[in-house]
Amino acid sequence: MSRQTKSAVPKSAAPARFNAGDRVQVRELPNLFYTRTQMYIRGATGIIAERTYEDLTPEDEPWNRDDAQREQYYIVRFRQKDLWPGYPFEGDTLQTELPDGWLESAGK
Amino acid sequence: MVEEITDFEVLEIAVRELAIEKGLFTAEDHRKFTEWAEQIGPVGGSRLVAKAWTDPVYKARVLSDPISACREIGIDWAEPTGSGTPSDYMNLRVLEDTPTLHHVIVCTLCSCYPRPLLGHSPYWYRSPNYRRRLIRWPRQILAEFGLALPPEMEIRVEDSNQKCRFMVLPVRPSGTDGWTEKELAEIVTRDTMIGVALPRPGRTADDVRPVHKARRPVPHEGEARP
């Protein structure tokens, strides 16, 4: 059953802090139990490729916390050279999707 | 891949039988859903790509509103089974390859895959081997599939770790001028929409991956023990 049928009017999401092109860094946060922020991406710096949708975070949704604050999700693009030491190809990139709370601004 | 019944298959049978016993669904419900699930293949994706290759206006829609573009070719992500089971996953992104950019898709956390368009994922896509290695050594993995791309090209790995689902829109290969959509769809195989193969004239099937025979196989229902 889709979540839209469960609650009446969903609370508005936390304001989206980033736009396409912004430089962001993935936060190093402790997580108990469930998360979908991969270990390999923690602390990495990339740019916002696009905004995708607003939804509950993976830290809240599995616990049926339907009233928790929803967040903006983004596809974030990283240079492979920044992710892996000695990665030999200049132009290769990796994209993955992260909610707003896992990101902080990395300046210009 | 090892050809042997797995713990998960045993678990599925046990959970299914318990659910039927408890009245959560009937065996008939399960049979109908299984038949639907097992017959979906990559045909929808192939048709989408072939249509995008021949119709630039449709291609623009594929990139800007992919869920609507899917509906136009008969794939409805809101009602993928046609039997009232809505999908929670309505965020599709079609990744457009160019002569300088090649995409390849993985789900490192589990095995997320655009099933309404491509059907079931191949077993290798779900293996820890692929999921752990593709993000770190993409070119080596592609080479294992027989695909070696020049270093000047950008290889972009898409790790589908949340609710977006992805499919690759490959570059239309040369040697296909004047082809009909049907002819084009025949060379758009599943592996070309994951990103581990490139479409080309004459290539109408994905490469067969090795299967290791079980040393002590458990016979399936109805089979004699060897």
Interface residues (C-beta under 8 A of the other chain):
Chain A: M1 S2 R3 R36 T37 Q38 Y40 T52 Y53 D55 P58 Y73 I75 R77 Q80 L83 W84 F89 E90 G91 D92 T93 L94 Q95 T96 E97 L98 P99
Chain B: P86 S87 D88 N91 R93 T108 L109 I135 R136 P138 R139 P151 E152 M153 E154 I155 R156 V157 E158 D159 S160 N161 Q162 K163 C164
